[in-house]
């Protein structure tokens, strides 16, 4: 699945898919939002998504500005996880 996503998706899509996989494995769902403690470092997410650390940081900032996600320290919240999953799956 990861190899397929790397070959057919743009970087934003690949980052979204990576966060979805992480959320499904590490996240806690509460009232439709997902909370992930001890989120991997930006460079690790970039490696998983097949992109650069800068692209992950830029995409995360864009999504924070649009209120899709919020990151505080190493805790990431994905708001309305079902909609996020639909947008990036």
FENQUI-V236338 format. One record per pair of residues at least 12 apart in sequence whose ideal C-beta (glycine too) atoms are under 7 Angstrom apart, sorted by the first residue. I is the first residue (numbers start at 1). GAP is how many residues later the second one is. D is the distance in whole Angstrom. If there is no record, write none. Layout:
i->I gap->GAP d->D
i->I gap->GAP d->D
This chain:
i->5 gap->12 d->5
i->6 gap->44 d->5
i->11 gap->38 d->7
i->11 gap->40 d->4
i->11 gap->44 d->5
i->12 gap->47 d->5
i->13 gap->75 d->6
i->14 gap->35 d->4
i->14 gap->36 d->6
i->14 gap->37 d->6
i->15 gap->30 d->7
i->15 gap->34 d->5
i->15 gap->36 d->7
i->15 gap->41 d->6
i->15 gap->44 d->5
i->16 gap->71 d->7
i->16 gap->72 d->3
i->17 gap->71 d->6
i->17 gap->72 d->7
i->18 gap->27 d->6
i->18 gap->30 d->5
i->18 gap->31 d->4
i->19 gap->59 d->7
i->20 gap->65 d->6
i->20 gap->68 d->6
i->20 gap->69 d->7
i->22 gap->14 d->6
i->23 gap->13 d->6
i->23 gap->55 d->6
i->23 gap->58 d->7
i->29 gap->52 d->6
i->32 gap->48 d->6
i->32 gap->49 d->6
i->32 gap->50 d->7
i->33 gap->44 d->6
i->33 gap->45 d->7
i->33 gap->46 d->5
i->33 gap->47 d->7
i->33 gap->48 d->6
i->34 gap->43 d->7
i->34 gap->44 d->4
i->34 gap->47 d->4
i->35 gap->40 d->7
i->35 gap->42 d->5
i->36 gap->39 d->7
i->36 gap->40 d->5
i->37 gap->37 d->7
i->37 gap->38 d->5
i->38 gap->36 d->6
i->39 gap->35 d->5
i->39 gap->36 d->7
i->39 gap->37 d->5
i->42 gap->14 d->5
i->42 gap->15 d->6
i->67 gap->12 d->6
i->68 gap->16 d->6
